[in-house]
Structures are given as structure tokens and as C-alpha cells.
Amino acid sequence: VVRAAARRGETRWTAEIEIDALAGAGEPSAIDFIALMREHGGPASAGAFELADFRVTRTRRDVEVEIRGADAVGLLGRVLLVFAELGLFPRAMRVETTGGAVRDLFLLQNLAGEPPPEGVVAALRKRLAAFSASSPGSP
């Protein structure tokens, strides 16, 4: 996945995904994505990862989280799992991989679609800092 963007609407998600097929690989349209999802071991089984940098900013409607780091199998799933464990869910997200580096942006809200309380935001910064080499997490 080179680039993806998704946004939650009133009743459904809208997503756009750009895939870069490797030379000699089959056509992406031939992939059975449902079967692939059923076989996937999940983010907990992915290897360790490290964020090069991250930023957490409160906005009026949500919490904006930007992460940067080296691409790794399962990185997006692991990050989404961290959010879910804190009761945070994307309202919108943009993921981008360029030259083996990820730069992802998430707009997070709680399950009720509201901005999370400061205690949850502080816990999020702490969890992301545990995966970060630089550990900024600026407010």
C-alpha cells in the first residue's frame, strides 16, 4: 500500500487505496482480500516496530495523531490496536508509504464520536512514546 485515505460518514466508510504492485507479482484485482483477512494473524503477531516521530494534537472535534517511521509488516494494525485499547477510533485517516517510510495521519474520537478526555490523550502520548525513538508527543 503506497497511499490510503478513509473517512467515516454517517452510515458508512469511504476509502481510497493506492497499491504499488511489485515486478512479477500478480494483478491486485486477482487477490481474494476476504480470504487474506481471514488468514491474517492480526497485529499482535507482527514484529516489533519503532516510530521515528509522532505528534498528538487536540482539536475541537477530535485528536489528531501523526506518526512517522520505517514501514514494517503489521505497523498500521498495531497502531490501530493501540488506539482501540484506549477507546479511540478513527473518524478519518490518511496512510502513506514512500521509499519504505510511513507518514500516517489519524483523526480520532471516542466511541460516541466525541473528543476524548485529556486523561485518554495523555495515555495515548505515553503509549506512542514507548514506540518512539525521539518521544516528542507535543501537545
C-alpha positions as CSV (number, residue, x, y, z in Angstrom):
1,V,0.0,0.0,0.0
2,V,1.5,3.3,-1.1
3,R,-1.3,5.6,0.0
4,A,-4.7,5.2,1.5
5,A,-7.4,7.6,2.8
6,A,-10.6,6.7,4.7
7,R,-13.3,8.8,6.2
8,R,-16.3,7.7,8.3
9,G,-19.6,9.1,7.1
10,E,-23.0,9.0,8.9
11,T,-23.7,5.4,7.8
12,R,-20.6,4.1,6.1
13,W,-16.9,4.4,5.4
14,T,-15.4,5.8,2.2
15,A,-11.9,4.7,1.3
16,E,-9.4,5.0,-1.5
17,I,-6.3,2.8,-1.6
18,E,-3.3,3.0,-4.0
19,I,-1.3,-0.2,-4.3
20,D,2.1,-0.5,-5.9
21,A,2.4,-4.0,-7.4
22,L,5.9,-5.4,-7.3
23,A,7.5,-6.5,-10.5
24,G,6.5,-10.0,-11.4
25,A,3.6,-10.0,-8.9
26,G,0.1,-11.0,-9.9
27,E,-2.6,-8.4,-10.6
28,P,-4.0,-6.9,-7.4
29,S,-7.5,-7.4,-8.8
30,A,-6.9,-11.2,-8.6
31,I,-6.3,-11.1,-4.8
32,D,-9.1,-12.6,-2.6
33,F,-9.0,-9.9,0.1
34,I,-11.7,-11.6,2.2
35,A,-9.6,-14.8,2.4
36,L,-6.5,-12.8,3.1
37,M,-8.2,-11.1,6.0
38,R,-9.3,-14.4,7.4
39,E,-5.8,-15.9,7.3
40,H,-4.1,-12.8,8.7
41,G,-2.6,-13.4,12.2
42,G,-3.5,-10.0,13.4
43,P,-1.4,-7.1,14.6
44,A,-0.3,-8.7,17.8
45,S,1.6,-11.4,15.8
46,A,3.5,-8.8,13.8
47,G,7.1,-8.0,14.6
48,A,8.2,-5.1,16.8
49,F,8.3,-1.6,15.3
50,E,9.7,1.8,16.2
51,L,8.3,5.2,15.4
52,A,10.8,7.8,14.3
53,D,8.5,10.6,15.4
54,F,4.9,11.3,16.4
55,R,2.6,14.2,17.1
56,V,-0.6,14.3,19.2
57,T,-2.7,17.4,18.9
58,R,-6.2,18.1,20.4
59,T,-8.7,19.8,18.0
60,R,-12.2,21.0,18.6
61,R,-13.7,17.8,17.2
62,D,-11.1,15.1,17.8
63,V,-7.4,14.3,18.5
64,E,-5.1,14.4,15.5
65,V,-2.2,11.9,15.6
66,E,0.6,11.9,13.1
67,I,3.2,9.1,13.1
68,R,6.4,8.7,11.1
69,G,8.7,5.7,10.9
70,A,10.1,2.9,8.9
71,D,7.5,0.7,7.2
72,A,7.0,-2.7,8.8
73,V,4.6,-5.6,8.3
74,G,1.7,-5.0,10.7
75,L,2.6,-1.4,11.7
76,L,-0.8,0.0,10.8
77,G,-2.6,-2.8,12.6
78,R,-0.5,-2.4,15.7
79,V,-1.1,1.4,15.8
80,L,-4.9,0.9,15.3
81,L,-4.8,-1.6,18.1
82,V,-3.2,0.9,20.5
83,F,-6.0,3.4,19.6
84,A,-8.7,0.8,20.2
85,E,-7.3,-0.3,23.5
86,L,-7.7,3.3,24.7
87,G,-11.2,3.5,23.3
88,L,-10.2,5.7,20.3
89,F,-11.5,5.2,16.8
90,P,-10.6,6.9,13.6
91,R,-13.1,9.4,12.1
92,A,-10.7,9.8,9.2
93,M,-7.2,8.6,8.4
94,R,-4.5,9.0,5.7
95,V,-1.7,6.5,5.4
96,E,1.2,7.0,3.1
97,T,4.4,5.0,2.4
98,T,7.2,6.5,0.4
99,G,10.5,4.8,0.0
100,G,10.0,2.5,3.0
101,A,8.9,5.3,5.3
102,V,5.4,5.8,6.6
103,R,3.7,9.1,7.4
104,D,0.2,8.4,8.7
105,L,-2.4,10.9,10.0
106,F,-5.4,9.9,12.1
107,L,-8.3,11.9,13.4
108,L,-9.6,10.1,16.5
109,Q,-12.7,10.2,18.6
110,N,-14.2,8.1,21.3
111,L,-16.9,5.6,20.6
112,A,-19.7,8.2,21.0
113,G,-18.0,10.3,18.2
114,E,-16.7,12.9,20.7
115,P,-13.2,14.2,21.5
116,P,-11.6,12.0,24.2
117,P,-10.9,13.4,27.7
118,E,-7.4,14.7,28.5
119,G,-6.6,11.6,30.6
120,V,-7.0,9.4,27.5
121,V,-5.0,11.8,25.4
122,A,-2.2,11.7,28.0
123,A,-2.3,7.9,28.0
124,L,-2.1,7.9,24.1
125,R,1.0,10.1,24.2
126,K,2.6,7.7,26.7
127,R,1.8,4.6,24.7
128,L,3.2,6.2,21.5
129,A,6.3,7.4,23.3
130,A,7.0,3.7,24.2
131,F,7.3,3.0,20.4
132,S,9.3,6.2,19.6
133,A,13.0,6.9,19.3
134,S,12.5,10.6,19.8
135,S,9.5,10.6,22.1
136,P,8.1,14.1,21.5
137,G,4.3,13.8,21.5
138,S,3.9,17.6,21.5
139,P,0.5,18.8,22.8
